[in-house]
Amino acid sequence: MKKPLTNTELNTMKEAGKVAGEVLKELKYFIKPGISTQDIEKFFEDKLKKYPGMESAFKGFMGYPASCCVSVNEEIIHGIPSARCVNEGDLISVDLGIKYKGLFVDTAYTYIAGEGSVLAKKLVEVSIESLNKGIEKVRVGMKLGDLGFAIQNFVEENNFSVIRKFVGHGIGRKLHIEPEVPNFGDRGQGLELKEGFALAVEPMVSAGTYDVDILEDGWTAKTKDNSLSAHFEHTIAITKDGPWVLTN
C-alpha cells in the first residue's frame, strides 16, 4: 500500500472488524464436540446476512472455495470447511475476513473443543500472548523486525515454534498487500512502520517443528511432524497514539 488509509476508511474497517470480532467471540460458545467444520462456516455466513453490504473476503479469493478457513489440530491454516466432525479436545482454528465498502479486515482465533490437553491449553495461551507481544510493536517508527522478534522470542522461550512458510500482511483496500509481516525477525531490521497503514498480524505457532506440508486439496497447510498448531490474528491500524485493533 503506497497511500495511507484515511480516518473514514479506518472507521469503516472498524465497523467490519467489530462484526468479525463478534463472530469469533460467539464461536467460543458454538464450537463443541459433534458439530462439523461446515457448521462453523454456516454460522459465519448467517451472521453476515444481518449486515447488508458485508461479505466474506475469502470466498473466491485466489480460488478459495469457502467463506472462512477452519483448521483442526495439526492443520495450521487454510482448512476447508466440510462435514468433518469436531471431536473432544480438538484444536479448531477459525480464520475469517470481511469485505465492506471496498475495504477488508482479517482475524483468527483458535478454540479448544471441550476439555483439551495440557499441551493444547499451553499452546493456545502462548499463541495468544505472542500476538499481544506483536501488537505492542505496531507503532510509528518501529520496524517489522521488532514485531517479528517480539513474537518469535516469546514463542521460543516457551519451547514452541513459529511457522515460517506463512506470514502476516498489509491490508486495507485489498485483502493481501505489501508488506509481508513475518512472525520472526531481528530487532531494528525491516520496513519502518508509518501512520495510517494497517497490518494483519497473525502468529501461527507449532508445538513441534515449523516445517509445513500442504494437503492434496492444495490449500490446507499442516505441520510436517503432525504436532498441534494454533493461529491468532488481528487487523491493526498504525496510529500516532499507538496500535488500534480493528477486529475486537
N, C-alpha and C positions, 0 to 999 in steps of 0.2 A: 504494500500500500504506500503510495507516494504522497497522498494528500490526507492530512489529519481528518478524523471524523468531527463533525460539528456537534454542538451540545444537543441540538434537536435529534440528530442521528443516534447519539449515545442514549438519549432518553427513550427513543423508540426501541433500541436494543434492550434497554432495561425492562420495557413492557413485556417483550417476548421472553426475556430472561426470567422474569418473575413467574410466568406460566411454566416455563421449563423447570424452574426450581420447585414449584408446587407439585408437578408430576413426580419428581424424584422423592419429595417428602411423602407423598401419598403412597408411593410404591412400597415404602417401608412396611405398610400395613397390608398391602395387597399380595406381595411376594411371599409365598409359603409352599411347603411341600404339596404336590398334587396338581398345581396349575401347570400350564405349558408356557414355554417361552413366547409362543404366539399370543397367548392371553395378555402378556405384558405389552406387546405391540398394540393390541386392540385397546388396551387401557389408555395408552398414549394417544391413539387416533381418536378415541371417543372424547378425550379431554380437549383436543384441538378443535373439535366440531363446535365447542362452546364459545370459540373466539374467532369471529369472522376475520378473514384476512391472514390468519396464521396457518402455516402448513409445515409439514416435515421438510427439513433441509436435506435429509439424507436420501429420501426415495428418488431413485433415478440418478443420483449423483455418481458420475463415472460408472453408471450401470448398476449401482447397488439396488437390490430388489425389494428392500423393506423400508419401513418408516423409521426404525431405530435399530440399534445393534444390541443383541443380548448374548453375552458370552459366559460360559459356565466353567467353573473350576480352573483347569489348565488353559482354557481359552483366554487370550489376552484382550483382543478387540475384534470387531467386525463379525461377530457371530450372527448368523441369520436366524431370525425367529422361526420356529417350526412347531410341530406337535410334540416335540420332546418335553417330557415331564420334569419338573423340578423335584429333586429328592431332598430328604432331610440332610441338613448340613452343607448343602451345595453353596458355593460362592457364585453369585449372579451379578455380573457387571452389565449395567444398562447405560448405553451411550446414546444421546439423542440431541438433535438440533432443531431449531425453529427458524423458518424464514418469515419475515414480517416487513411489509412495506419496502422490500428490496434489501433488507438488512438481515444479518444472521447472528445467532448465538449457538453455542455448543457446550454441553455439560455432560457429566457422567458420575455414576455412583456405584459402588459395589456393596451388595447386600449378602447377609448370611440367611439362608432359608432354614428356619427352625433353630436348633441348637448346634452351633458349629464347633469345630475342634479348637483346641488352644492355639494351634498354629494359625488357623484361619482368622481367629479373633485378633491375634497379634499382627498378622499381615494387614488386615483392614485398618487397624489403629495406626500402624506405622505409615501406611499409604496415605491416609487422611492427613496426618501431621506433616508428611513430606510436601503435600500440596500447600498446606498453610505456610510452610517454610519458603516455598517458591513464591507464593503470593506476596509475602513480606518484601520481596526484592523487586516487585513490579513498581518501580519508582523512577521518576525522571532523573536521568543521569546515570542510572545503574546500567550494567552490561548484561547481555544474555548469559554470559558465563557465570555471573554472580548468581543468577536464578538457578541455572543448571547445577552449579556446585552445591548450593544450599539443599536441593532435593537429593542429589547423589550422596552427599556426605551423610545426611541423616539416615537414608535408606541403608547404606553400607555399614554405618555404625550399629545398626540393628540386624546385621548379618543377612540382609536380603539383597536383591539385585535390581538395578534399574534396566528396563528394556531399552535397547539402543537402536533397534531397527525402526522404531516408530517414535515420533516426537510431536510436540505441540506445534502451534502455527499462529500466524496472524489471522485476523478475522474482522469482518465488518460488512463491507459492500459485497463481499464474496465469502463463501464458507471457508475456503482454504486459500490464504495468500501468504506472501513473504512477510516476515521472516519465519524460518523454521525455529522452533523453541525447544531445544534439547533438554532432557531431564538429567543432564550430566554436563560437566564442563569445568573450566578453570576460572577462578575469580579474576575480575578485571579484564577478561577477554570477550571478544564478540561485539555485536552491534550495541550501540548505546540506545537506551530506551528514551522515547520522546513523548511529550504530552500530546494527547488527542488520538492516540492509536490504541488498538485493543488486541489482546493476546488470548488464545486458548491454551491455558497451562494444564497439562494432563499427565501427571506421573503414572506410568504403568510399571508395576512392581511385581517381581517374581520371588517366590520363596526359595527358588533354586537358581538355575542358570538364566542368563539374559538371552541365550540363543533361542531362535524362533523357527518354527515350521509353519507353512501355510497349507491348510487342508485342501482337499480336492475340489471344494466348491469355489476355490480361487479367492475367497475373502477371509475366512476365519483364520486368525493367527493364534497359535498356541505355543506354550513353552516347549522347547525341544526335549527336555527331560520330564515332561508331564507334571512339573511342580505347579502348585497353586499360584494364581495371579490375581492381582487387584488393580483397579483403574478408577481414578478420581479426576474430575475436570471441572474447571470454572472458566467462563469468559470474563476477562478482567480489563477494564479501561485504565490507561495510564493517565493520571491527572496530577496537577501541581500539588494537590493535597494528599497524594498517595494513591494506592490501588483502590479501584472501585469495582467490587464484584457485581457483575450484571446478572448473574444466574442464581442468586439467592432466592 
